[in-house]
Amino acid sequence: MAFLSSLNINGSALTAERLRMDVISDNIANATTTRTEKGGPYRRKVVVFQSANQSQPSFRHIVEKKMSTQSANNLQNGGVKVAQVAEDPSDFTPVYDPTNPDANDQGYVMMPNVDPVKETLDLMSATRSYDMNLTAFNAIKQMASKTLEMGR
């Protein structure tokens, strides 16, 4: 049944966006952490998504198949997965604070490369994506329910 694969696609997106929101929350919580187990300031993390099926054909290929008389039913199901949680390589921000125990000889403390405004925008984007996938999930679920009611 096609609607089951649609539910799986939306479910994979919900899982991936939830992890993205968790990582963003971790970034915000560590925006002022100047010392980690690795010895330096906290480094911002970003979530990298990829298609759940690497062998899945490109969008162009799918459109061409749909436009032609060939059936696209043999295409693999889609979805998304988290490829990795990578560290942002951008530079740390030096802040003058000679009283901080992590200050260097010149009195500067290296602060994390976390921008609270950017993290807030990323969190809003992840929340919107999560909401959209949840709406699609519920719409598919409702269509399946109505279909089953028609069969009675």
Backbone bond lengths (Angstrom), bond angles and torsions (degrees), N, CA, C in turn:
res aa  C-N    CA-C-N  psi(-1)  N-CA   C-N-CA  omega(-1)  CA-C   N-CA-C  phi
1 M - - - 1.444 - - 1.518 109.49 -
2 A 1.324 115.47 131.39 1.458 121.57 -174.98 1.521 112.41 -65.81
3 F 1.337 117.27 -33.36 1.455 118.12 -176.84 1.528 111.74 -68.44
4 L 1.332 117.94 -26.16 1.464 119.89 177.61 1.524 111.21 -66.90
5 S 1.336 117.08 -39.67 1.464 118.79 177.28 1.526 110.49 -67.62
6 S 1.335 117.11 -33.38 1.467 119.84 175.96 1.520 110.91 -64.93
7 L 1.321 116.67 -39.38 1.463 120.24 176.48 1.525 110.98 -63.81
8 N 1.320 117.06 -38.92 1.465 120.79 178.08 1.525 111.45 -65.15
9 I 1.328 116.13 -40.01 1.461 120.02 179.02 1.526 110.03 -63.47
10 N 1.330 116.66 -48.39 1.457 119.85 178.64 1.525 111.76 -64.31
11 G 1.312 116.65 -37.51 1.463 119.99 178.14 1.520 112.34 -63.26
12 S 1.333 116.97 -39.81 1.472 119.77 178.37 1.524 110.46 -66.46
13 A 1.333 116.79 -36.66 1.464 120.18 177.98 1.521 110.87 -68.10
14 L 1.327 117.62 -38.90 1.464 120.76 177.79 1.524 110.52 -62.17
15 T 1.313 116.80 -43.36 1.465 120.86 179.51 1.533 111.02 -64.04
16 A 1.329 116.63 -44.37 1.462 120.64 -178.74 1.530 111.53 -65.93
17 E 1.320 117.10 -42.69 1.471 119.89 -179.85 1.528 111.32 -68.29
18 R 1.317 116.97 -32.56 1.466 120.12 177.22 1.531 110.02 -64.60
19 L 1.325 117.09 -42.75 1.459 120.24 176.90 1.525 110.29 -63.32
20 R 1.326 116.54 -40.75 1.470 120.82 178.12 1.524 110.45 -59.79
21 M 1.338 117.74 -42.59 1.468 120.58 178.11 1.527 110.93 -65.02
22 D 1.330 117.65 -37.23 1.465 120.77 177.69 1.529 111.64 -64.27
23 V 1.330 116.58 -42.34 1.470 120.90 179.71 1.529 110.39 -65.92
24 I 1.330 117.22 -42.25 1.464 120.64 178.17 1.523 110.20 -62.89
25 S 1.322 117.52 -41.33 1.466 120.93 177.79 1.523 110.72 -62.46
26 D 1.323 117.10 -38.87 1.464 121.38 176.50 1.529 110.63 -63.25
27 N 1.332 116.57 -40.80 1.467 120.40 177.30 1.529 111.23 -60.87
28 I 1.325 116.44 -45.70 1.470 120.51 -179.18 1.526 110.15 -64.33
29 A 1.317 116.70 -41.32 1.467 120.23 -179.26 1.527 112.09 -64.61
30 N 1.322 117.57 -29.19 1.466 121.64 -178.07 1.526 113.30 -103.75
31 A 1.310 117.82 21.31 1.472 121.60 -176.45 1.525 113.04 -63.79
32 T 1.329 117.96 -19.07 1.466 120.94 179.66 1.525 112.71 -120.49
33 T 1.326 117.92 14.10 1.463 121.95 -179.73 1.522 109.79 -78.34
34 T 1.325 115.73 114.67 1.466 120.10 -176.90 1.529 113.09 -99.69
35 R 1.329 117.35 -6.51 1.459 120.00 -179.23 1.530 109.41 -140.45
36 T 1.321 115.71 124.86 1.465 121.75 178.29 1.528 109.56 -120.54
37 E 1.323 116.41 -179.75 1.464 119.96 177.50 1.525 111.57 -63.12
38 K 1.317 116.72 -28.56 1.466 121.34 179.66 1.522 112.03 -76.13
39 G 1.326 116.87 -13.08 1.458 119.87 175.69 1.505 115.78 105.63
40 G 1.304 119.52 -15.54 1.463 121.38 -179.29 1.511 111.00 -116.00
41 P 1.327 116.04 -170.39 1.463 119.04 176.87 1.527 111.17 -70.16
42 Y 1.319 114.28 163.11 1.463 120.63 178.32 1.515 109.09 -63.04
43 R 1.324 116.26 137.37 1.465 121.53 177.64 1.518 108.18 -108.32
44 R 1.334 115.65 128.82 1.464 123.03 -179.26 1.522 110.88 -55.47
45 K 1.326 115.48 141.03 1.462 121.35 178.39 1.528 109.73 -112.03
46 V 1.323 115.59 146.61 1.462 121.94 177.16 1.525 108.84 -130.84
47 V 1.323 115.61 147.30 1.460 121.81 -179.95 1.525 108.40 -95.55
48 V 1.317 115.73 133.76 1.463 121.68 179.08 1.525 107.46 -110.90
49 F 1.330 116.08 120.22 1.465 122.04 178.06 1.517 110.06 -94.52
50 Q 1.328 114.73 154.85 1.466 120.71 170.69 1.515 108.31 -149.38
51 S 1.295 115.26 164.27 1.460 120.52 178.37 1.520 109.04 -62.35
52 A 1.316 116.25 140.83 1.464 120.04 -179.54 1.516 111.70 -65.82
53 N 1.318 116.87 -26.89 1.467 121.88 178.78 1.512 108.32 -115.56
54 Q 1.321 116.52 104.75 1.456 119.61 179.12 1.525 111.63 -65.03
55 S 1.318 116.95 -27.03 1.461 120.09 -179.99 1.525 111.84 -84.48
56 Q 1.324 116.46 4.07 1.463 120.26 -178.74 1.538 109.21 -67.78
57 P 1.321 117.34 136.83 1.458 120.01 -179.45 1.534 111.49 -67.33
58 S 1.312 115.66 162.05 1.456 121.08 -178.81 1.528 110.96 -70.72
59 F 1.315 115.43 165.29 1.458 121.42 178.32 1.524 110.17 -58.69
60 R 1.309 115.70 -41.79 1.470 120.14 179.51 1.522 110.99 -59.82
61 H 1.332 115.96 -42.91 1.463 120.65 -179.69 1.535 110.76 -63.07
62 I 1.326 117.08 -41.73 1.466 121.39 179.42 1.527 110.32 -63.67
63 V 1.330 117.01 -44.60 1.469 120.64 -179.91 1.520 110.46 -63.76
64 E 1.321 117.04 -43.08 1.460 119.89 178.93 1.525 111.15 -62.11
65 K 1.325 117.32 -39.00 1.468 120.08 178.03 1.525 111.06 -66.25
66 K 1.328 116.63 -41.01 1.471 120.28 179.58 1.524 111.03 -65.90
67 M 1.325 116.47 -36.79 1.462 120.92 -178.39 1.525 111.45 -73.31
68 S 1.313 116.22 -27.74 1.458 119.38 179.74 1.531 109.02 -85.27
69 T 1.301 115.74 179.87 1.464 120.29 -179.29 1.520 111.66 -82.86
70 Q 1.343 117.21 -8.13 1.457 119.83 179.94 1.516 109.80 -70.96
71 S 1.302 115.09 150.95 1.469 120.34 178.50 1.516 109.66 -84.78
72 A 1.319 115.89 140.35 1.461 121.25 177.30 1.526 111.11 -99.79
73 N 1.318 117.11 13.61 1.463 120.19 -178.13 1.517 112.80 -68.83
74 N 1.339 117.42 -19.92 1.449 119.45 -178.07 1.530 112.38 -84.50
75 L 1.330 117.40 1.25 1.458 119.80 177.78 1.522 109.58 -72.24
76 Q 1.329 115.37 146.43 1.457 119.83 -179.90 1.522 109.83 -71.90
77 N 1.314 115.16 156.15 1.460 120.26 177.68 1.521 109.87 -65.95
78 G 1.335 115.27 151.54 1.448 120.51 -179.32 1.508 111.51 -94.11
79 G 1.289 114.21 -154.25 1.452 121.12 -179.17 1.513 109.44 131.19
80 V 1.300 114.82 179.91 1.448 120.84 -178.99 1.518 108.76 -135.14
81 K 1.312 115.67 151.54 1.457 120.34 173.95 1.517 108.59 -142.34
82 V 1.301 115.23 162.27 1.459 120.61 178.69 1.521 107.85 -85.27
83 A 1.323 116.34 117.85 1.459 120.85 179.54 1.523 110.04 -75.19
84 Q 1.327 115.92 -42.35 1.460 120.28 179.67 1.518 110.39 -168.67
85 V 1.308 114.84 161.72 1.462 121.38 170.10 1.522 104.13 -109.43
86 A 1.330 115.50 103.76 1.464 121.85 -173.87 1.524 110.94 -97.97
87 E 1.325 115.39 158.10 1.456 121.00 175.81 1.517 109.49 -92.97
88 D 1.323 116.00 138.77 1.459 122.59 178.16 1.533 108.52 -73.89
89 P 1.344 118.12 121.81 1.468 119.95 -176.32 1.538 114.63 -81.58
90 S 1.326 118.62 5.12 1.466 119.56 -177.56 1.524 111.05 -64.49
91 D 1.313 115.28 159.80 1.467 122.17 -175.19 1.519 112.33 -69.87
92 F 1.320 114.79 152.29 1.458 120.87 173.26 1.519 109.32 -76.92
93 T 1.332 116.10 159.78 1.456 121.52 -178.94 1.528 109.52 -99.61
94 P 1.347 118.11 120.90 1.464 119.15 176.40 1.535 110.37 -79.41
95 V 1.331 115.60 132.21 1.463 121.88 178.99 1.527 107.32 -126.42
96 Y 1.331 115.84 132.12 1.465 120.01 -179.46 1.521 109.70 -77.81
97 D 1.338 115.80 114.52 1.460 122.41 178.37 1.531 107.65 -156.66
98 P 1.336 117.31 81.98 1.471 119.69 -175.74 1.529 113.90 -65.75
99 T 1.330 118.01 -14.94 1.468 120.30 179.84 1.523 112.69 -83.80
100 N 1.318 117.56 -12.60 1.458 121.64 -179.50 1.528 109.31 -73.40
101 P 1.329 118.81 134.78 1.469 120.32 179.92 1.534 113.67 -65.12
102 D 1.331 117.79 -17.59 1.463 121.15 178.54 1.522 112.78 -92.87
103 A 1.337 118.11 6.43 1.467 121.65 -178.70 1.525 109.95 -71.00
104 N 1.337 114.78 147.30 1.465 119.41 177.03 1.537 109.45 -84.42
105 D 1.320 117.15 -171.13 1.472 121.54 -176.50 1.529 112.69 -63.02
106 Q 1.322 117.80 -28.43 1.464 121.89 179.18 1.526 112.13 -86.22
107 G 1.324 118.38 -4.99 1.461 122.22 178.59 1.519 114.45 93.20
108 Y 1.325 117.25 9.66 1.466 120.77 -179.28 1.527 111.20 -96.38
109 V 1.315 114.67 138.85 1.462 122.12 175.55 1.518 107.34 -109.88
110 M 1.322 116.56 132.65 1.464 120.27 176.49 1.527 108.00 -83.16
111 M 1.325 115.24 118.31 1.465 121.69 -179.38 1.528 109.62 -96.24
112 P 1.333 117.53 154.26 1.468 120.85 -179.54 1.532 112.51 -57.79
113 N 1.316 114.64 156.01 1.465 121.01 179.29 1.524 111.49 -85.87
114 V 1.317 116.95 37.21 1.460 123.31 -178.90 1.523 108.61 -101.07
115 D 1.325 116.24 122.24 1.462 122.32 175.92 1.534 107.49 -102.94
116 P 1.343 118.11 111.45 1.465 119.86 -176.63 1.529 113.99 -57.89
117 V 1.318 117.70 -32.97 1.469 120.27 179.03 1.525 109.95 -67.22
118 K 1.325 116.41 -45.54 1.468 120.33 179.15 1.523 110.55 -64.03
119 E 1.322 117.14 -40.23 1.461 120.37 178.97 1.529 111.18 -64.89
120 T 1.326 116.44 -38.60 1.461 120.23 178.41 1.530 110.39 -63.98
121 L 1.330 116.69 -42.95 1.469 120.05 177.92 1.524 111.38 -64.83
122 D 1.330 116.57 -41.27 1.464 119.92 177.29 1.523 110.96 -63.15
123 L 1.333 116.19 -39.04 1.465 120.16 178.80 1.524 110.98 -66.23
124 M 1.328 117.24 -39.31 1.463 120.61 176.49 1.524 110.26 -63.19
125 S 1.324 117.23 -41.98 1.463 121.57 178.98 1.528 111.09 -63.92
126 A 1.319 117.07 -43.66 1.463 120.67 179.30 1.524 110.63 -65.19
127 T 1.322 116.61 -39.39 1.461 120.68 179.11 1.517 111.06 -64.72
128 R 1.324 116.63 -42.22 1.474 120.33 177.91 1.523 111.23 -63.80
129 S 1.327 116.13 -42.93 1.466 119.59 178.67 1.524 110.75 -63.01
130 Y 1.319 116.10 -41.18 1.461 120.50 177.79 1.526 110.25 -61.58
131 D 1.335 116.51 -46.48 1.466 120.99 179.95 1.524 111.83 -61.64
132 M 1.332 117.24 -41.86 1.465 120.32 179.75 1.529 111.15 -63.99
133 N 1.322 116.78 -42.25 1.462 119.76 178.62 1.516 111.45 -67.66
134 L 1.318 116.99 -35.45 1.463 120.40 177.02 1.527 110.76 -66.73
135 T 1.327 116.91 -39.43 1.461 121.17 177.00 1.526 110.59 -63.46
136 A 1.326 116.75 -44.23 1.465 120.39 178.21 1.528 110.62 -64.19
137 F 1.319 116.83 -41.00 1.463 121.72 178.35 1.525 110.51 -59.22
138 N 1.329 116.14 -47.07 1.466 120.25 -179.68 1.525 112.19 -67.31
139 A 1.336 117.69 -34.64 1.471 120.76 177.56 1.528 110.59 -65.78
140 I 1.320 116.62 -42.52 1.462 120.21 178.63 1.528 110.12 -65.06
141 K 1.315 115.71 -41.18 1.468 120.45 178.68 1.528 110.60 -62.38
142 Q 1.317 116.96 -40.65 1.465 121.22 179.61 1.532 110.80 -68.09
143 M 1.352 117.38 -40.09 1.461 120.08 177.20 1.513 111.47 -62.76
144 A 1.318 116.43 -40.65 1.467 119.91 178.79 1.526 110.66 -64.94
145 S 1.303 116.56 -39.80 1.462 120.96 178.20 1.519 111.22 -63.36
146 K 1.320 116.74 -45.50 1.474 121.07 178.27 1.529 110.94 -63.16
147 T 1.315 116.79 -37.82 1.464 120.72 178.74 1.529 110.27 -63.25
148 L 1.324 115.39 -42.17 1.469 119.08 179.00 1.526 111.03 -66.70
149 E 1.324 117.20 -35.51 1.462 120.27 177.61 1.523 111.48 -65.34
150 M 1.328 116.92 -36.00 1.466 120.92 179.62 1.536 110.97 -66.27
151 G 1.326 116.78 -29.30 1.453 120.62 -178.42 1.518 113.76 -76.45
152 R 1.320 118.81 -8.35 1.464 121.20 -177.85 1.497 111.19 -78.67
